Amino acid sequence: MGTPINLNKHRKAKARAEQKAQADANAVRFGRTKAERMLDAAREEKTATFLDQHKFDDE
């Protein structure tokens, strides 16, 4: 006879592995690198600055 297996631990380990696989798949599909996020933030800041510099004051 083999060693007894704790079925509850086995079930939880299997669920964790499935969740990790799903998370990895989502990271590939939707994730962006830190460099991409920083580039977008810099572009947004530059655009906002440019628009603020070209506002007309109607007073």
PQR file of N, CA, C, O and H, with PARSE charges and radii, in Angstrom:
ATOM      1  N   MET A   1       0.829  -1.171   0.000 -0.4000 1.5000
ATOM      2  CA  MET A   1       0.000   0.000   0.000 -0.0000 2.0000
ATOM      3  C   MET A   1       0.884   1.249   0.000  0.5500 1.7000
ATOM      4  O   MET A   1       1.925   1.276   0.656 -0.5500 1.4000
ATOM      5  N   GLY A   2       0.469   2.275  -0.733 -0.4000 1.5000
ATOM      6  CA  GLY A   2       1.238   3.508  -0.798 -0.0000 2.0000
ATOM      7  C   GLY A   2       0.950   4.408   0.393  0.5500 1.7000
ATOM      8  O   GLY A   2       0.207   4.047   1.305 -0.5500 1.4000
ATOM      9  H   GLY A   2      -0.377   2.254  -1.266  0.4000 1.0000
ATOM     10  N   THR A   3       1.543   5.561   0.362 -0.4000 1.5000
ATOM     11  CA  THR A   3       1.323   6.506   1.451 -0.0000 2.0000
ATOM     12  C   THR A   3      -0.044   7.160   1.270  0.5500 1.7000
ATOM     13  O   THR A   3      -0.487   7.372   0.141 -0.5500 1.4000
ATOM     14  H   THR A   3       2.147   5.854  -0.379  0.4000 1.0000
ATOM     15  N   PRO A   4      -0.708   7.479   2.372 -0.5600 1.5000
ATOM     16  CA  PRO A   4      -2.019   8.119   2.264  0.2800 2.0000
ATOM     17  C   PRO A   4      -1.887   9.543   1.718  0.5500 1.7000
ATOM     18  O   PRO A   4      -0.906  10.240   1.974 -0.5500 1.4000
ATOM     19  N   ILE A   5      -2.886   9.943   0.972 -0.4000 1.5000
ATOM     20  CA  ILE A   5      -2.895  11.264   0.347 -0.0000 2.0000
ATOM     21  C   ILE A   5      -4.003  12.093   0.981  0.5500 1.7000
ATOM     22  O   ILE A   5      -5.135  11.628   1.116 -0.5500 1.4000
ATOM     23  H   ILE A   5      -3.683   9.376   0.764  0.4000 1.0000
ATOM     24  N   ASN A   6      -3.679  13.302   1.363 -0.4000 1.5000
ATOM     25  CA  ASN A   6      -4.683  14.218   1.887 -0.0000 2.0000
ATOM     26  C   ASN A   6      -5.400  14.827   0.686  0.5500 1.7000
ATOM     27  O   ASN A   6      -4.837  15.667  -0.016 -0.5500 1.4000
ATOM     28  H   ASN A   6      -2.759  13.679   1.253  0.4000 1.0000
ATOM     29  N   LEU A   7      -6.626  14.411   0.453 -0.4000 1.5000
ATOM     30  CA  LEU A   7      -7.371  14.847  -0.729 -0.0000 2.0000
ATOM     31  C   LEU A   7      -7.702  16.334  -0.678  0.5500 1.7000
ATOM     32  O   LEU A   7      -7.790  16.985  -1.720 -0.5500 1.4000
ATOM     33  H   LEU A   7      -7.084  13.729   1.024  0.4000 1.0000
ATOM     34  N   ASN A   8      -7.885  16.874   0.515 -0.4000 1.5000
ATOM     35  CA  ASN A   8      -8.188  18.293   0.638 -0.0000 2.0000
ATOM     36  C   ASN A   8      -6.996  19.133   0.171  0.5500 1.7000
ATOM     37  O   ASN A   8      -7.179  20.117  -0.546 -0.5500 1.4000
ATOM     38  H   ASN A   8      -7.814  16.346   1.361  0.4000 1.0000
ATOM     39  N   LYS A   9      -5.788  18.756   0.569 -0.4000 1.5000
ATOM     40  CA  LYS A   9      -4.591  19.474   0.128 -0.0000 2.0000
ATOM     41  C   LYS A   9      -4.393  19.325  -1.374  0.5500 1.7000
ATOM     42  O   LYS A   9      -4.003  20.275  -2.053 -0.5500 1.4000
ATOM     43  H   LYS A   9      -5.640  17.957   1.152  0.4000 1.0000
ATOM     44  N   HIS A  10      -4.662  18.143  -1.885 -0.4000 1.5000
ATOM     45  CA  HIS A  10      -4.515  17.907  -3.316 -0.0000 2.0000
ATOM     46  C   HIS A  10      -5.496  18.775  -4.106  0.5500 1.7000
ATOM     47  O   HIS A  10      -5.132  19.359  -5.127 -0.5500 1.4000
ATOM     48  H   HIS A  10      -4.980  17.371  -1.334  0.4000 1.0000
ATOM     49  N   ARG A  11      -6.724  18.857  -3.638 -0.4000 1.5000
ATOM     50  CA  ARG A  11      -7.748  19.666  -4.316 -0.0000 2.0000
ATOM     51  C   ARG A  11      -7.362  21.143  -4.301  0.5500 1.7000
ATOM     52  O   ARG A  11      -7.493  21.826  -5.317 -0.5500 1.4000
ATOM     53  H   ARG A  11      -7.020  18.383  -2.809  0.4000 1.0000
ATOM     54  N   LYS A  12      -6.888  21.639  -3.158 -0.4000 1.5000
ATOM     55  CA  LYS A  12      -6.502  23.045  -3.053 -0.0000 2.0000
ATOM     56  C   LYS A  12      -5.277  23.354  -3.912  0.5500 1.7000
ATOM     57  O   LYS A  12      -5.209  24.418  -4.527 -0.5500 1.4000
ATOM     58  H   LYS A  12      -6.782  21.084  -2.333  0.4000 1.0000
ATOM     59  N   ALA A  13      -4.319  22.446  -3.959 -0.4000 1.5000
ATOM     60  CA  ALA A  13      -3.133  22.653  -4.785 -0.0000 2.0000
ATOM     61  C   ALA A  13      -3.510  22.694  -6.259  0.5500 1.7000
ATOM     62  O   ALA A  13      -2.964  23.492  -7.022 -0.5500 1.4000
ATOM     63  H   ALA A  13      -4.375  21.582  -3.458  0.4000 1.0000
ATOM     64  N   LYS A  14      -4.436  21.842  -6.658 -0.4000 1.5000
ATOM     65  CA  LYS A  14      -4.884  21.832  -8.050 -0.0000 2.0000
ATOM     66  C   LYS A  14      -5.592  23.146  -8.392  0.5500 1.7000
ATOM     67  O   LYS A  14      -5.390  23.699  -9.473 -0.5500 1.4000
ATOM     68  H   LYS A  14      -4.880  21.194  -6.039  0.4000 1.0000
ATOM     69  N   ALA A  15      -6.420  23.640  -7.471 -0.4000 1.5000
ATOM     70  CA  ALA A  15      -7.132  24.905  -7.701 -0.0000 2.0000
ATOM     71  C   ALA A  15      -6.141  26.065  -7.798  0.5500 1.7000
ATOM     72  O   ALA A  15      -6.299  26.945  -8.645 -0.5500 1.4000
ATOM     73  H   ALA A  15      -6.583  23.190  -6.593  0.4000 1.0000
ATOM     74  N   ARG A  16      -5.123  26.072  -6.934 -0.4000 1.5000
ATOM     75  CA  ARG A  16      -4.106  27.128  -6.993 -0.0000 2.0000
ATOM     76  C   ARG A  16      -3.360  27.092  -8.320  0.5500 1.7000
ATOM     77  O   ARG A  16      -3.080  28.143  -8.897 -0.5500 1.4000
ATOM     78  H   ARG A  16      -4.995  25.358  -6.246  0.4000 1.0000
ATOM     79  N   ALA A  17      -3.038  25.916  -8.806 -0.4000 1.5000
ATOM     80  CA  ALA A  17      -2.326  25.786 -10.072 -0.0000 2.0000
ATOM     81  C   ALA A  17      -3.184  26.290 -11.236  0.5500 1.7000
ATOM     82  O   ALA A  17      -2.673  26.942 -12.146 -0.5500 1.4000
ATOM     83  H   ALA A  17      -3.265  25.062  -8.337  0.4000 1.0000
ATOM     84  N   GLU A  18      -4.473  25.993 -11.208 -0.4000 1.5000
ATOM     85  CA  GLU A  18      -5.368  26.465 -12.262 -0.0000 2.0000
ATOM     86  C   GLU A  18      -5.501  27.982 -12.223  0.5500 1.7000
ATOM     87  O   GLU A  18      -5.515  28.629 -13.270 -0.5500 1.4000
ATOM     88  H   GLU A  18      -4.888  25.464 -10.468  0.4000 1.0000
ATOM     89  N   GLN A  19      -5.600  28.562 -11.015 -0.4000 1.5000
ATOM     90  CA  GLN A  19      -5.693  30.012 -10.898 -0.0000 2.0000
ATOM     91  C   GLN A  19      -4.412  30.684 -11.373  0.5500 1.7000
ATOM     92  O   GLN A  19      -4.463  31.738 -12.006 -0.5500 1.4000
ATOM     93  H   GLN A  19      -5.588  28.036 -10.164  0.4000 1.0000
ATOM     94  N   LYS A  20      -3.265  30.083 -11.074 -0.4000 1.5000
ATOM     95  CA  LYS A  20      -1.991  30.645 -11.523 -0.0000 2.0000
ATOM     96  C   LYS A  20      -1.895  30.605 -13.039  0.5500 1.7000
ATOM     97  O   LYS A  20      -1.406  31.553 -13.654 -0.5500 1.4000
ATOM     98  H   LYS A  20      -3.223  29.227 -10.560  0.4000 1.0000
ATOM     99  N   ALA A  21      -2.352  29.527 -13.643 -0.4000 1.5000
ATOM    100  CA  ALA A  21      -2.332  29.422 -15.102 -0.0000 2.0000
ATOM    101  C   ALA A  21      -3.237  30.483 -15.725  0.5500 1.7000
ATOM    102  O   ALA A  21      -2.879  31.091 -16.734 -0.5500 1.4000
ATOM    103  H   ALA A  21      -2.749  28.757 -13.143  0.4000 1.0000
ATOM    104  N   GLN A  22      -4.402  30.703 -15.129 -0.4000 1.5000
ATOM    105  CA  GLN A  22      -5.326  31.718 -15.629 -0.0000 2.0000
ATOM    106  C   GLN A  22      -4.718  33.109 -15.474  0.5500 1.7000
ATOM    107  O   GLN A  22      -4.835  33.939 -16.377 -0.5500 1.4000
ATOM    108  H   GLN A  22      -4.692  30.209 -14.309  0.4000 1.0000
ATOM    109  N   ALA A  23      -4.080  33.368 -14.355 -0.4000 1.5000
ATOM    110  CA  ALA A  23      -3.449  34.673 -14.123 -0.0000 2.0000
ATOM    111  C   ALA A  23      -2.321  34.915 -15.126  0.5500 1.7000
ATOM    112  O   ALA A  23      -2.177  36.023 -15.641 -0.5500 1.4000
ATOM    113  H   ALA A  23      -3.986  32.695 -13.622  0.4000 1.0000
ATOM    114  N   ASP A  24      -1.534  33.898 -15.401 -0.4000 1.5000
ATOM    115  CA  ASP A  24      -0.460  34.040 -16.383 -0.0000 2.0000
ATOM    116  C   ASP A  24      -1.014  34.331 -17.774  0.5500 1.7000
ATOM    117  O   ASP A  24      -0.461  35.145 -18.513 -0.5500 1.4000
ATOM    118  H   ASP A  24      -1.651  32.997 -14.982  0.4000 1.0000
ATOM    119  N   ALA A  25      -2.104  33.663 -18.121 -0.4000 1.5000
ATOM    120  CA  ALA A  25      -2.727  33.903 -19.427 -0.0000 2.0000
ATOM    121  C   ALA A  25      -3.262  35.329 -19.515  0.5500 1.7000
ATOM    122  O   ALA A  25      -3.129  35.980 -20.551 -0.5500 1.4000
ATOM    123  H   ALA A  25      -2.554  33.002 -17.521  0.4000 1.0000
ATOM    124  N   ASN A  26      -3.865  35.815 -18.434 -0.4000 1.5000
ATOM    125  CA  ASN A  26      -4.382  37.181 -18.424 -0.0000 2.0000
ATOM    126  C   ASN A  26      -3.246  38.204 -18.493  0.5500 1.7000
ATOM    127  O   ASN A  26      -3.380  39.244 -19.136 -0.5500 1.4000
ATOM    128  H   ASN A  26      -3.973  35.286 -17.592  0.4000 1.0000
ATOM    129  N   ALA A  27      -2.140  37.907 -17.835 -0.4000 1.5000
ATOM    130  CA  ALA A  27      -1.009  38.825 -17.871 -0.0000 2.0000
ATOM    131  C   ALA A  27      -0.464  38.956 -19.295  0.5500 1.7000
ATOM    132  O   ALA A  27      -0.055  40.040 -19.710 -0.5500 1.4000
ATOM    133  H   ALA A  27      -2.031  37.062 -17.312  0.4000 1.0000
ATOM    134  N   VAL A  28      -0.460  37.876 -20.020 -0.4000 1.5000
ATOM    135  CA  VAL A  28       0.009  37.923 -21.404 -0.0000 2.0000
ATOM    136  C   VAL A  28      -0.979  38.698 -22.266  0.5500 1.7000
ATOM    137  O   VAL A  28      -0.574  39.481 -23.124 -0.5500 1.4000
ATOM    138  H   VAL A  28      -0.792  36.995 -19.683  0.4000 1.0000
ATOM    139  N   ARG A  29      -2.270  38.485 -22.043 -0.4000 1.5000
ATOM    140  CA  ARG A  29      -3.275  39.130 -22.885 -0.0000 2.0000
ATOM    141  C   ARG A  29      -3.431  40.616 -22.576  0.5500 1.7000
ATOM    142  O   ARG A  29      -3.529  41.426 -23.498 -0.5500 1.4000
ATOM    143  H   ARG A  29      -2.600  37.848 -21.346  0.4000 1.0000
ATOM    144  N   PHE A  30      -3.456  40.989 -21.294 -0.4000 1.5000
ATOM    145  CA  PHE A  30      -3.828  42.344 -20.919 -0.0000 2.0000
ATOM    146  C   PHE A  30      -2.699  43.145 -20.286  0.5500 1.7000
ATOM    147  O   PHE A  30      -2.807  44.366 -20.169 -0.5500 1.4000
ATOM    148  H   PHE A  30      -3.377  40.330 -20.545  0.4000 1.0000
ATOM    149  N   GLY A  31      -1.637  42.500 -19.882 -0.4000 1.5000
ATOM    150  CA  GLY A  31      -0.586  43.180 -19.134 -0.0000 2.0000
ATOM    151  C   GLY A  31       0.263  44.085 -20.006  0.5500 1.7000
ATOM    152  O   GLY A  31       0.443  43.850 -21.201 -0.5500 1.4000
ATOM    153  H   GLY A  31      -1.549  41.508 -19.977  0.4000 1.0000
ATOM    154  N   ARG A  32       0.775  45.121 -19.374 -0.4000 1.5000
ATOM    155  CA  ARG A  32       1.705  46.011 -20.052 -0.0000 2.0000
ATOM    156  C   ARG A  32       2.953  46.111 -19.194  0.5500 1.7000
ATOM    157  O   ARG A  32       2.890  45.992 -17.971 -0.5500 1.4000
ATOM    158  H   ARG A  32       0.629  45.312 -18.403  0.4000 1.0000
ATOM    159  N   THR A  33       4.068  46.328 -19.833 -0.4000 1.5000
ATOM    160  CA  THR A  33       5.315  46.438 -19.090 -0.0000 2.0000
ATOM    161  C   THR A  33       5.369  47.792 -18.391  0.5500 1.7000
ATOM    162  O   THR A  33       4.615  48.708 -18.722 -0.5500 1.4000
ATOM    163  H   THR A  33       4.120  46.425 -20.827  0.4000 1.0000
ATOM    164  N   LYS A  34       6.264  47.900 -17.430 -0.4000 1.5000
ATOM    165  CA  LYS A  34       6.425  49.151 -16.706 -0.0000 2.0000
ATOM    166  C   LYS A  34       6.873  50.255 -17.662  0.5500 1.7000
ATOM    167  O   LYS A  34       6.447  51.401 -17.522 -0.5500 1.4000
ATOM    168  H   LYS A  34       6.876  47.157 -17.161  0.4000 1.0000
ATOM    169  N   ALA A  35       7.709  49.930 -18.611 -0.4000 1.5000
ATOM    170  CA  ALA A  35       8.186  50.914 -19.586 -0.0000 2.0000
ATOM    171  C   ALA A  35       7.029  51.460 -20.420  0.5500 1.7000
ATOM    172  O   ALA A  35       6.982  52.657 -20.701 -0.5500 1.4000
ATOM    173  H   ALA A  35       8.055  48.998 -18.725  0.4000 1.0000
ATOM    174  N   GLU A  36       6.105  50.604 -20.813 -0.4000 1.5000
ATOM    175  CA  GLU A  36       4.945  51.050 -21.590 -0.0000 2.0000
ATOM    176  C   GLU A  36       4.062  51.980 -20.769  0.5500 1.7000
ATOM    177  O   GLU A  36       3.581  52.992 -21.276 -0.5500 1.4000
ATOM    178  H   GLU A  36       6.143  49.631 -20.585  0.4000 1.0000
ATOM    179  N   ARG A  37       3.846  51.635 -19.488 -0.4000 1.5000
ATOM    180  CA  ARG A  37       3.021  52.495 -18.629 -0.0000 2.0000
ATOM    181  C   ARG A  37       3.686  53.854 -18.421  0.5500 1.7000
ATOM    182  O   ARG A  37       3.020  54.889 -18.442 -0.5500 1.4000
ATOM    183  H   ARG A  37       4.236  50.812 -19.075  0.4000 1.0000
ATOM    184  N   MET A  38       5.007  53.840 -18.219 -0.4000 1.5000
ATOM    185  CA  MET A  38       5.713  55.105 -18.009 -0.0000 2.0000
ATOM    186  C   MET A  38       5.714  55.955 -19.276  0.5500 1.7000
ATOM    187  O   MET A  38       5.606  57.178 -19.198 -0.5500 1.4000
ATOM    188  H   MET A  38       5.547  52.999 -18.201  0.4000 1.0000
ATOM    189  N   LEU A  39       5.834  55.329 -20.427 -0.4000 1.5000
ATOM    190  CA  LEU A  39       5.800  56.057 -21.688 -0.0000 2.0000
ATOM    191  C   LEU A  39       4.440  56.716 -21.891  0.5500 1.7000
ATOM    192  O   LEU A  39       4.368  57.879 -22.289 -0.5500 1.4000
ATOM    193  H   LEU A  39       5.923  54.335 -20.491  0.4000 1.0000
ATOM    194  N   ASP A  40       3.371  55.987 -21.623 -0.4000 1.5000
ATOM    195  CA  ASP A  40       2.030  56.560 -21.750 -0.0000 2.0000
ATOM    196  C   ASP A  40       1.828  57.718 -20.782  0.5500 1.7000
ATOM    197  O   ASP A  40       1.236  58.733 -21.150 -0.5500 1.4000
ATOM    198  H   ASP A  40       3.430  55.043 -21.300  0.4000 1.0000
ATOM    199  N   ALA A  41       2.309  57.581 -19.555 -0.4000 1.5000
ATOM    200  CA  ALA A  41       2.175  58.656 -18.568 -0.0000 2.0000
ATOM    201  C   ALA A  41       2.940  59.898 -19.018  0.5500 1.7000
ATOM    202  O   ALA A  41       2.450  61.017 -18.867 -0.5500 1.4000
ATOM    203  H   ALA A  41       2.789  56.757 -19.256  0.4000 1.0000
ATOM    204  N   ALA A  42       4.136  59.707 -19.568 -0.4000 1.5000
ATOM    205  CA  ALA A  42       4.930  60.840 -20.041 -0.0000 2.0000
ATOM    206  C   ALA A  42       4.239  61.528 -21.213  0.5500 1.7000
ATOM    207  O   ALA A  42       4.232  62.755 -21.299 -0.5500 1.4000
ATOM    208  H   ALA A  42       4.534  58.798 -19.691  0.4000 1.0000
ATOM    209  N   ARG A  43       3.665  60.748 -22.103 -0.4000 1.5000
ATOM    210  CA  ARG A  43       2.945  61.336 -23.245 -0.0000 2.0000
ATOM    211  C   ARG A  43       1.729  62.128 -22.782  0.5500 1.7000
ATOM    212  O   ARG A  43       1.465  63.220 -23.287 -0.5500 1.4000
ATOM    213  H   ARG A  43       3.671  59.751 -22.033  0.4000 1.0000
ATOM    214  N   GLU A  44       0.988  61.578 -21.822 -0.4000 1.5000
ATOM    215  CA  GLU A  44      -0.179  62.287 -21.298 -0.0000 2.0000
ATOM    216  C   GLU A  44       0.227  63.587 -20.608  0.5500 1.7000
ATOM    217  O   GLU A  44      -0.444  64.607 -20.763 -0.5500 1.4000
ATOM    218  H   GLU A  44       1.202  60.691 -21.412  0.4000 1.0000
ATOM    219  N   GLU A  45       1.309  63.554 -19.854 -0.4000 1.5000
ATOM    220  CA  GLU A  45       1.788  64.753 -19.170 -0.0000 2.0000
ATOM    221  C   GLU A  45       2.237  65.807 -20.178  0.5500 1.7000
ATOM    222  O   GLU A  45       1.962  66.995 -20.006 -0.5500 1.4000
ATOM    223  H   GLU A  45       1.854  62.725 -19.728  0.4000 1.0000
ATOM    224  N   LYS A  46       2.922  65.373 -21.218 -0.4000 1.5000
ATOM    225  CA  LYS A  46       3.389  66.314 -22.240 -0.0000 2.0000
ATOM    226  C   LYS A  46       2.202  66.950 -22.960  0.5500 1.7000
ATOM    227  O   LYS A  46       2.206  68.152 -23.226 -0.5500 1.4000
ATOM    228  H   LYS A  46       3.145  64.409 -21.358  0.4000 1.0000
ATOM    229  N   THR A  47       1.200  66.154 -23.271 -0.4000 1.5000
ATOM    230  CA  THR A  47       0.005  66.670 -23.940 -0.0000 2.0000
ATOM    231  C   THR A  47      -0.725  67.667 -23.047  0.5500 1.7000
ATOM    232  O   THR A  47      -1.147  68.727 -23.510 -0.5500 1.4000
ATOM    233  H   THR A  47       1.197  65.177 -23.055  0.4000 1.0000
ATOM    234  N   ALA A  48      -0.874  67.328 -21.764 -0.4000 1.5000
ATOM    235  CA  ALA A  48      -1.554  68.228 -20.841 -0.0000 2.0000
ATOM    236  C   ALA A  48      -0.799  69.544 -20.704  0.5500 1.7000
ATOM    237  O   ALA A  48      -1.411  70.611 -20.670 -0.5500 1.4000
ATOM    238  H   ALA A  48      -0.532  66.467 -21.388  0.4000 1.0000
ATOM    239  N   THR A  49       0.520  69.472 -20.625 -0.4000 1.5000
ATOM    240  CA  THR A  49       1.339  70.677 -20.522 -0.0000 2.0000
ATOM    241  C   THR A  49       1.201  71.527 -21.779  0.5500 1.7000
ATOM    242  O   THR A  49       1.061  72.747 -21.693 -0.5500 1.4000
ATOM    243  H   THR A  49       1.017  68.605 -20.652  0.4000 1.0000
ATOM    244  N   PHE A  50       1.239  70.902 -22.919 -0.4000 1.5000
ATOM    245  CA  PHE A  50       1.108  71.621 -24.190 -0.0000 2.0000
ATOM    246  C   PHE A  50      -0.233  72.333 -24.275  0.5500 1.7000
ATOM    247  O   PHE A  50      -0.298  73.494 -24.680 -0.5500 1.4000
ATOM    248  H   PHE A  50       1.353  69.911 -22.989  0.4000 1.0000
ATOM    249  N   LEU A  51      -1.302  71.644 -23.896 -0.4000 1.5000
ATOM    250  CA  LEU A  51      -2.627  72.253 -23.959 -0.0000 2.0000
ATOM    251  C   LEU A  51      -2.770  73.391 -22.950  0.5500 1.7000
ATOM    252  O   LEU A  51      -3.401  74.405 -23.247 -0.5500 1.4000
ATOM    253  H   LEU A  51      -1.249  70.701 -23.567  0.4000 1.0000
ATOM    254  N   ASP A  52      -2.191  73.230 -21.764 -0.4000 1.5000
ATOM    255  CA  ASP A  52      -2.249  74.292 -20.766 -0.0000 2.0000
ATOM    256  C   ASP A  52      -1.502  75.534 -21.235  0.5500 1.7000
ATOM    257  O   ASP A  52      -1.915  76.653 -20.929 -0.5500 1.4000
ATOM    258  H   ASP A  52      -1.678  72.406 -21.523  0.4000 1.0000
ATOM    259  N   GLN A  53      -0.422  75.357 -21.965 -0.4000 1.5000
ATOM    260  CA  GLN A  53       0.356  76.493 -22.442 -0.0000 2.0000
ATOM    261  C   GLN A  53      -0.362  77.254 -23.550  0.5500 1.7000
ATOM    262  O   GLN A  53      -0.063  78.423 -23.793 -0.5500 1.4000
ATOM    263  H   GLN A  53      -0.087  74.449 -22.214  0.4000 1.0000
ATOM    264  N   HIS A  54      -1.307  76.602 -24.224 -0.4000 1.5000
ATOM    265  CA  HIS A  54      -1.966  77.233 -25.354 -0.0000 2.0000
ATOM    266  C   HIS A  54      -3.418  77.622 -25.064  0.5500 1.7000
ATOM    267  O   HIS A  54      -4.215  77.794 -25.986 -0.5500 1.4000
ATOM    268  H   HIS A  54      -1.551  75.652 -24.027  0.4000 1.0000
ATOM    269  N   LYS A  55      -3.749  77.755 -23.805 -0.4000 1.5000
ATOM    270  CA  LYS A  55      -5.115  78.163 -23.449 -0.0000 2.0000
ATOM    271  C   LYS A  55      -5.266  79.675 -23.620  0.5500 1.7000
ATOM    272  O   LYS A  55      -4.323  80.446 -23.440 -0.5500 1.4000
ATOM    273  H   LYS A  55      -3.101  77.615 -23.056  0.4000 1.0000
ATOM    274  N   PHE A  56      -6.468  80.057 -23.968 -0.4000 1.5000
ATOM    275  CA  PHE A  56      -6.820  81.463 -24.036 -0.0000 2.0000
ATOM    276  C   PHE A  56      -7.577  81.829 -22.777  0.5500 1.7000
ATOM    277  O   PHE A  56      -8.450  81.084 -22.334 -0.5500 1.4000
ATOM    278  H   PHE A  56      -7.234  79.430 -24.115  0.4000 1.0000
ATOM    279  N   ASP A  57      -7.250  82.964 -22.203 -0.4000 1.5000
ATOM    280  CA  ASP A  57      -7.978  83.461 -21.032 -0.0000 2.0000
ATOM    281  C   ASP A  57      -9.025  84.444 -21.520  0.5500 1.7000
ATOM    282  O   ASP A  57      -8.689  85.504 -22.046 -0.5500 1.4000
ATOM    283  H   ASP A  57      -6.541  83.569 -22.563  0.4000 1.0000
ATOM    284  N   ASP A  58     -10.276  84.101 -21.349 -0.4000 1.5000
ATOM    285  CA  ASP A  58     -11.380  84.992 -21.762 -0.0000 2.0000
ATOM    286  C   ASP A  58     -11.828  85.806 -20.561  0.5500 1.7000
ATOM    287  O   ASP A  58     -12.740  85.417 -19.832 -0.5500 1.4000
ATOM    288  H   ASP A  58     -10.549  83.239 -20.921  0.4000 1.0000
ATOM    289  N   GLU A  59     -11.173  86.939 -20.368 -0.4000 1.5000
ATOM    290  CA  GLU A  59     -11.553  87.776 -19.247 -0.0000 2.0000
ATOM    291  C   GLU A  59     -11.846  89.177 -19.701  0.5500 1.7000
ATOM    292  O   GLU A  59     -12.186  90.033 -18.885 -0.5500 1.4000
ATOM    293  H   GLU A  59     -10.432  87.255 -20.961  0.4000 1.0000
TER
END
